[in-house]
Amino acid sequence: MAQIALKRVVPFSGMDPRTLHAITLSISQARSLPDTLRAITDAMLSLPGVALARIWLEAPADQCESGCPVAAECSERSACLHLSASAGCSRVDPSVRWERLDGDFRRIPLGVRKVGRVAASRQAVLLSDLDGADWFARPDWAVDEGIAAFAGQPLIFRDTRLGVIALFSRAYLDEDSLVWFRTFADHAAVAIANARAHDEIEAHATTLSDRVAKRTAELSQKNAALEAALRELREAQEQLLLQEKMASLGNLVAGIAHEINTPLGALRANTETSQRALGKLQALVETLSEQAGDSDAGRRARRLADSMTSMSGISYQAASRINNILSSLRTFARLDRAQRDEVDLHEGIDSALTLLHHELKGRIEVRRELAELPKLSCHASQLNQVFMNLLVNAVDAIDGHGHVTVSTSQRDGCIVVAISDSGRGIAAEHLEKIFDPGFTTKGVKVGTGLGLSIAHRIVHEHGGRIEVDSTPGVGSSFRVILPTRDAA
């Protein structure tokens, strides 16, 4: 251990085992490297007589070409000592604190000056007594501040050089003080190594946490995209299935309509012929009765003729009713109009109401408030399905007797079809979900939850929208708003 001979040596009273234990314990409480370095220099500064405590840590050279004051003294310029912590107080001006890390001694080359030699040799240096000494870079400062000694210790951890710890003391230091300082430097090296490990772990943890958060966000986005794609796929599958069913139903309706229409035509024709024949027969009976006078036979003949005429009229009305239903089925399905066409929406609404007549009769009053509307370019069968779904929901919402109002109007270049009911209404918490596929309040095996979803999609594809207002216990109103221009 190299050192200069001492004169008038006075043991440094602050360096005893209990003090060492106390300050190393306080240092161990720090975790990060900056906090640990600050704790070490503050601990040294708290010792009696210490004027300035500093720590340089070995690191790659970084200021060789940017104004390093000792660059000319550095030969390798690969690594040097970086001033990393400083604590001290001037006795000339107590308000001056020596805490800056950017002064003339911020970088020191290995092997240069006393601090650099401590690092390069890995040997402690103890210098005392200013008489004739030239080992201070600023001797005037040393005199003014009453500096009596300098001690420098290498910071070694597991045979790895970390840097140098040094102190400038206003009290003289002896050999025992240097041993104490060596012990303290060993504790400081361990604390610095632990702090570096702590910071690396924190950095890795932060990086890992950021990567996990980023990956989680990416997975969440992908999951959301997959869920959206799956939902769209399900809706498309359900719609395709429904279209296939509707196509099959349409073909079935067409076949049934054709099969029924032929005998129905014959029935209507025969009924009309029978009515005309019965009219003539009734006239003949009246003539014969007048000629034969009032007799029982004449009265029975007139009653029989009246009964046959009445039954023939009922048969004709029934045949007409069947014909109207078949016409409504053909209009509703629009089998002959699979592409967009200019249609009267009122026809589709009337067809849907005709097909629902059995549900309405005797229980629900239908109120029509229809305005004159221009023909709309649309897929008629799809919009007819929308009107049917809304009307079915309106009927299902009414317990007992009530009314359904169907109104049409024009507003801001759009056709508005409103279907209102006096039913149960929709709870506020359900309003945002009614167009979601599968959502229903009708119970299991009663509703599929697809009617409003399909209606919403069809109207959207026509460039329109559906608005809804509902008050529980009062009723609901659905407004189908369709642009008159081709916006689909």
C-alpha positions in Angstrom: 0.0 0.0 0.0 1.8 3.2 -1.2 1.6 6.3 0.9 3.6 9.4 1.7 5.2 9.9 5.1 3.1 11.7 7.6 4.0 14.6 9.9 2.2 15.6 13.1 -0.2 12.7 12.7 -3.4 12.9 14.8 -5.8 9.9 14.7 -9.1 10.7 13.1 -11.5 10.5 16.0 -14.7 9.8 13.9 -13.5 6.5 12.5 -14.5 3.8 15.1 -16.4 0.5 14.6 -19.7 1.8 15.9 -19.6 4.7 13.5 -18.8 2.3 10.7 -21.7 0.1 11.6 -24.1 3.0 11.8 -23.2 4.6 8.4 -23.0 1.3 6.5 -26.5 0.5 7.9 -27.9 3.8 6.6 -26.3 3.2 3.2 -27.9 -0.2 3.0 -31.3 1.4 3.1 -30.8 3.0 -0.3 -31.8 1.0 -3.4 -31.1 2.9 -6.6 -27.5 3.8 -7.7 -28.0 7.6 -7.4 -29.5 7.3 -3.9 -26.7 4.9 -2.9 -23.9 7.2 -4.1 -25.6 10.1 -2.3 -25.9 8.1 0.9 -22.2 7.2 0.8 -20.9 10.7 0.2 -23.3 12.1 2.8 -22.2 9.5 5.3 -18.5 10.4 4.8 -19.3 14.2 5.0 -21.0 13.6 8.4 -17.7 12.4 9.9 -15.8 15.0 11.9 -13.2 16.9 9.9 -14.3 15.7 6.4 -14.5 18.7 4.0 -15.2 17.0 0.7 -16.2 13.4 -0.2 -16.3 12.2 -3.8 -16.9 9.0 -5.8 -15.7 8.4 -9.4 -17.0 5.4 -11.2 -15.2 3.7 -14.1 -17.2 4.0 -17.4 -16.5 4.3 -21.2 -14.9 7.6 -22.2 -17.6 10.0 -23.5 -16.2 13.6 -23.5 -12.8 13.2 -25.2 -13.9 15.2 -28.2 -16.3 17.6 -26.4 -14.2 19.7 -24.0 -12.9 17.3 -21.4 -10.4 19.4 -19.4 -7.9 16.5 -19.0 -8.3 15.0 -22.5 -4.7 15.8 -23.3 -3.5 13.7 -20.4 -5.6 10.6 -21.6 -3.7 8.2 -23.8 -6.1 5.4 -24.4 -9.4 7.3 -24.4 -11.4 4.1 -24.0 -12.4 4.3 -20.4 -12.0 6.8 -17.6 -13.3 7.8 -14.1 -16.6 9.7 -14.1 -17.4 11.9 -11.2 -20.7 10.4 -10.0 -21.2 11.8 -6.5 -19.9 14.8 -4.5 -20.7 16.2 -1.1 -18.8 19.0 0.7 -19.1 22.4 2.3 -16.7 25.4 2.2 -15.6 26.9 5.5 -14.8 30.2 3.8 -18.4 30.5 2.6 -20.7 28.0 4.3 -23.4 28.7 1.7 -21.1 27.1 -1.0 -21.9 23.4 -1.5 -19.5 21.2 -3.5 -22.1 19.0 -5.2 -21.6 19.8 -8.9 -20.6 16.9 -11.1 -19.6 19.0 -14.2 -16.5 20.8 -12.9 -12.9 20.4 -14.0 -12.5 17.0 -12.3 -15.6 15.4 -13.8 -13.4 13.1 -15.8 -10.1 11.6 -14.8 -8.1 9.2 -17.0 -6.9 6.0 -15.5 -3.3 6.3 -14.1 -3.4 10.1 -14.2 -3.2 12.3 -11.1 -3.7 10.9 -7.6 -7.3 9.6 -8.2 -6.4 8.0 -11.5 -3.4 6.3 -10.0 -5.5 4.9 -7.2 -7.8 3.3 -9.8 -4.9 2.1 -12.1 -2.8 0.6 -9.2 -5.8 -0.6 -7.2 -3.8 0.7 -4.2 -4.9 3.2 -1.5 -3.3 6.6 -1.2 -3.0 8.6 2.0 -1.5 12.1 1.8 -1.2 14.4 4.8 0.7 17.6 5.8 0.7 20.4 3.3 4.2 21.6 4.2 6.0 21.7 0.8 3.4 19.3 -0.8 2.6 19.7 -4.5 0.0 17.0 -4.7 -3.0 19.3 -4.8 -4.1 20.6 -8.2 -5.3 23.7 -6.4 -3.0 24.3 -3.4 -4.5 27.8 -2.7 -7.9 26.1 -2.3 -6.5 23.5 0.1 -4.9 26.3 2.2 -8.0 28.4 2.4 -10.2 25.4 3.3 -7.7 24.1 5.8 -7.3 20.8 4.0 -4.9 18.6 6.0 -5.1 15.2 4.4 -6.4 13.3 1.4 -7.3 9.6 1.3 -8.3 7.6 -1.8 -9.5 4.0 -1.9 -10.2 1.9 -4.9 -13.7 0.4 -5.1 -13.3 -3.3 -5.7 -16.2 -5.8 -5.9 -15.4 -9.4 -6.6 -12.1 -8.5 -8.2 -13.9 -6.0 -10.5 -12.8 -2.3 -10.3 -15.8 -0.1 -9.9 -14.0 3.2 -9.3 -12.5 5.4 -6.6 -13.8 6.9 -3.4 -11.9 9.8 -2.0 -12.1 12.3 0.8 -10.4 15.6 1.7 -10.1 16.1 5.5 -9.4 19.1 7.7 -8.1 16.6 10.3 -4.9 14.5 9.9 -5.3 10.9 9.1 -3.1 8.0 10.3 -2.7 4.4 9.4 -5.6 3.3 11.5 -7.8 5.8 9.7 -6.8 4.3 6.3 -7.7 0.8 7.5 -11.0 2.1 8.7 -11.5 3.8 5.3 -10.6 0.6 3.5 -13.3 -1.3 5.4 -15.8 1.5 4.6 -14.8 1.4 0.9 -15.4 -2.3 0.8 -18.9 -1.8 2.2 -19.5 1.0 -0.3 -18.4 -1.2 -3.2 -20.9 -3.8 -2.2 -23.6 -1.2 -1.9 -22.8 0.2 -5.3 -22.8 -3.2 -7.0 -26.1 -4.1 -5.3 -27.6 -0.7 -6.4 -26.5 -1.4 -10.0 -28.0 -4.8 -9.9 -31.2 -3.3 -8.5 -31.3 -0.7 -11.2 -30.7 -3.3 -13.9 -33.5 -5.5 -12.5 -35.8 -2.5 -12.3 -35.0 -1.6 -15.9 -35.5 -5.2 -17.0 -38.8 -5.3 -15.0 -39.9 -2.0 -16.5 -39.0 -3.2 -20.0 -40.7 -6.5 -19.4 -43.7 -4.8 -18.0 -43.9 -2.5 -21.0 -43.5 -5.4 -23.3 -46.2 -7.4 -21.5 -48.5 -4.4 -21.5 -47.8 -3.8 -25.2 -48.3 -7.4 -26.0 -51.4 -7.5 -23.9 -52.8 -4.5 -25.8 -51.9 -6.1 -29.1 -53.6 -9.3 -28.1 -56.6 -7.4 -26.8 -56.9 -5.6 -30.2 -56.5 -8.8 -32.1 -59.1 -10.5 -29.8 -61.5 -7.6 -30.4 -60.9 -7.8 -34.1 -61.4 -11.6 -34.1 -64.6 -11.2 -32.0 -65.9 -8.6 -34.4 -65.0 -10.8 -37.4 -66.7 -13.8 -35.7 -69.7 -11.7 -34.9 -69.9 -10.5 -38.5 -69.4 -14.0 -39.8 -72.2 -15.3 -37.5 -74.5 -12.5 -38.7 -73.6 -13.3 -42.3 -74.3 -17.0 -41.7 -77.6 -16.2 -40.0 -78.6 -13.9 -42.8 -77.6 -16.4 -45.5 -79.5 -19.1 -43.7 -82.5 -16.8 -43.4 -82.2 -15.8 -47.1 -82.1 -19.5 -48.0 -85.1 -20.1 -45.8 -86.9 -17.2 -47.3 -86.0 -18.3 -50.8 -87.3 -21.8 -50.1 -90.4 -20.3 -48.5 -90.8 -18.1 -51.5 -90.6 -21.0 -53.9 -93.1 -22.9 -51.7 -95.4 -19.9 -51.6 -95.1 -19.6 -55.4 -95.9 -23.3 -55.8 -98.8 -23.2 -53.4 -100.2 -20.0 -54.9 -100.0 -21.6 -58.4 -101.7 -24.8 -57.2 -104.4 -22.9 -55.4 -104.9 -20.2 -58.0 -106.2 -22.7 -60.7 -108.9 -24.3 -58.7 -109.6 -21.0 -57.0 -110.1 -19.4 -60.4 -112.6 -22.2 -61.3 -114.3 -21.8 -57.9 -114.7 -18.0 -58.3 -115.9 -18.4 -61.9 -118.4 -21.1 -60.9 -119.5 -19.0 -57.9 -120.1 -16.0 -60.1 -122.1 -18.2 -62.6 -124.0 -19.7 -59.8 -124.9 -16.3 -58.4 -126.1 -15.2 -61.8 -128.1 -18.4 -62.3 -129.6 -18.1 -58.8 -130.6 -14.5 -59.6 -132.5 -15.7 -62.6 -134.0 -18.6 -60.6 -135.0 -16.3 -57.8 -136.8 -14.0 -60.4 -138.5 -17.0 -61.9 -139.7 -18.2 -58.5 -141.1 -14.8 -57.8 -143.0 -14.8 -61.2 -144.4 -18.2 -60.7 -145.4 -17.4 -57.1 -147.3 -14.4 -58.3 -149.1 -16.4 -61.0 -149.9 -19.3 -58.7 -150.8 -17.1 -55.8 -149.5 -17.2 -52.2 -149.0 -20.9 -51.4 -146.8 -22.9 -49.1 -144.8 -24.3 -52.1 -144.1 -20.8 -53.4 -142.9 -19.6 -50.0 -140.6 -22.6 -49.6 -139.2 -22.0 -53.1 -138.5 -18.4 -52.3 -136.8 -19.3 -49.0 -134.7 -21.9 -50.7 -133.7 -19.5 -53.5 -132.7 -16.8 -50.9 -130.6 -19.3 -48.9 -128.8 -20.5 -52.0 -128.1 -16.9 -53.1 -126.8 -16.0 -49.6 -124.5 -19.1 -49.5 -123.3 -18.3 -53.0 -122.4 -14.8 -51.9 -120.5 -16.1 -48.8 -118.6 -18.6 -51.0 -117.7 -15.8 -53.4 -116.4 -13.6 -50.5 -114.3 -16.5 -49.2 -112.8 -17.1 -52.6 -112.0 -13.4 -52.9 -110.4 -13.5 -49.4 -108.2 -16.4 -50.4 -107.3 -14.6 -53.6 -106.3 -11.5 -51.6 -104.2 -13.6 -49.3 -102.4 -15.1 -52.2 -101.9 -11.7 -53.8 -100.4 -10.4 -50.5 -98.1 -13.4 -50.3 -96.8 -12.7 -53.8 -96.4 -9.0 -53.0 -94.7 -9.7 -49.7 -92.2 -12.2 -51.2 -91.7 -10.2 -54.4 -90.4 -13.3 -56.1 -90.5 -11.6 -59.5 -88.5 -8.6 -58.2 -85.2 -9.9 -56.7 -83.3 -6.9 -57.9 -83.8 -3.2 -56.9 -86.9 -1.7 -58.3 -89.1 1.3 -58.0 -91.9 0.3 -55.6 -94.6 1.8 -53.5 -93.9 1.1 -49.9 -97.6 1.2 -49.0 -98.1 -2.0 -50.9 -95.5 -3.8 -48.8 -97.1 -2.4 -45.6 -100.6 -3.4 -46.7 -99.4 -6.9 -47.6 -97.8 -7.4 -44.2 -101.0 -6.2 -42.4 -103.1 -8.6 -44.5 -100.9 -11.5 -43.6 -101.2 -10.5 -39.9 -104.9 -10.1 -40.0 -105.5 -13.3 -37.9 -103.3 -11.8 -35.2 -105.0 -8.4 -35.3 -108.7 -9.3 -35.7 -110.8 -8.6 -32.6 -107.9 -7.6 -30.5 -105.7 -4.8 -32.0 -106.9 -1.8 -33.9 -104.7 -0.7 -36.8 -104.6 3.0 -37.4 -103.3 4.1 -40.8 -101.9 7.6 -41.2 -100.4 7.3 -44.7 -99.1 10.3 -46.8 -98.5 10.4 -50.5 -95.0 8.9 -51.1 -92.8 8.8 -54.2 -91.7 5.3 -55.3 -88.5 4.2 -53.8 -85.7 2.3 -55.5 -85.1 -0.7 -53.2 -85.1 -4.4 -52.6 -88.9 -4.7 -52.0 -88.8 -8.1 -50.4 -86.2 -7.0 -47.9 -88.0 -3.9 -46.8 -91.2 -5.9 -46.6 -89.4 -8.2 -44.2 -88.4 -5.1 -42.1 -92.1 -4.0 -41.9 -93.2 -7.5 -41.1 -90.6 -7.8 -38.2 -91.6 -4.4 -36.8 -95.3 -5.2 -37.0 -94.9 -8.6 -35.4 -92.9 -7.1 -32.5 -95.6 -4.4 -32.1 -98.3 -7.1 -31.9 -96.3 -9.2 -29.5 -95.8 -6.2 -27.2 -99.5 -5.7 -26.7 -101.1 -7.7 -23.9 -104.9 -7.9 -24.5 -106.4 -5.1 -26.5 -104.5 -2.2 -28.0 -103.7 -0.4 -31.1 -100.9 -0.2 -33.7 -100.4 3.0 -35.7 -98.7 2.9 -39.1 -97.7 6.3 -40.5 -95.7 7.5 -43.4 -94.3 10.9 -44.3 -91.4 12.7 -46.0 -88.7 14.6 -44.2 -85.4 16.1 -45.4 -85.3 14.1 -48.5 -86.2 10.9 -46.8 -89.2 8.6 -46.5 -90.2 7.9 -42.9 -92.2 4.9 -42.0 -93.3 4.9 -38.3 -94.8 1.9 -36.5 -96.0 2.6 -33.0 -97.8 0.4 -30.5 -99.6 0.8 -27.2 -97.7 -2.2 -25.7 -95.4 -2.8 -22.7 -92.6 -0.7 -24.0 -88.8 -1.4 -23.7 -86.7 -0.9 -20.6 -84.1 1.8 -20.8 -81.2 -0.6 -20.2 -82.4 -2.7 -23.2 -82.6 0.1 -25.7 -78.9 0.0 -26.6 -79.1 -3.8 -27.1 -82.2 -4.3 -29.1 -80.3 -4.4 -32.5 -77.7 -6.8 -31.2 -77.9 -10.3 -32.8 -79.4 -12.8 -30.5 -80.8 -10.3 -28.0 -84.5 -10.9 -27.1 -86.8 -10.2 -24.2 -89.4 -12.7 -25.4 -88.0 -15.7 -23.6 -86.6 -19.0 -24.6 -88.1 -20.7 -27.7 -90.3 -17.6 -28.3 -87.9 -15.2 -30.0 -84.6 -15.7 -31.8 -83.3 -12.2 -31.3 -82.6 -11.8 -35.0 -85.7 -9.8 -36.2 -84.5 -6.3 -35.3 -80.9 -7.2 -36.0 -81.8 -8.2 -39.6 -84.1 -5.2 -40.0 -81.3 -2.9 -38.8 -78.9 -4.4 -41.3 -81.3 -4.2 -44.2 -82.2 -0.6 -43.6 -78.5 0.3 -43.2 -77.7 -1.4 -46.5 -80.4 0.8 -48.1 -78.5 3.9 -46.7 -81.1 4.5 -44.0 -81.4 4.1 -40.2 -83.9 3.0 -37.6 -84.8 5.3 -34.7 -86.7 4.1 -31.6 -88.5 5.8 -28.7 -90.0 3.8 -25.9 -91.6 4.4 -22.6 -92.2 1.3 -20.3 -96.0 0.8 -19.8 -96.9 3.3 -22.6 -95.5 1.8 -25.8 -92.8 2.0 -28.4 -92.3 3.7 -31.7 -89.9 2.6 -34.4 -89.1 4.9 -37.3 -87.5 3.6 -40.5 -85.9 6.5 -42.3 -84.9 5.8 -45.9 -83.3 8.3 -48.3 -85.2 8.8 -51.5 -82.0 8.9 -53.5 -79.9 5.7 -54.2 -77.7 5.7 -51.2 -77.4 2.0 -50.6 
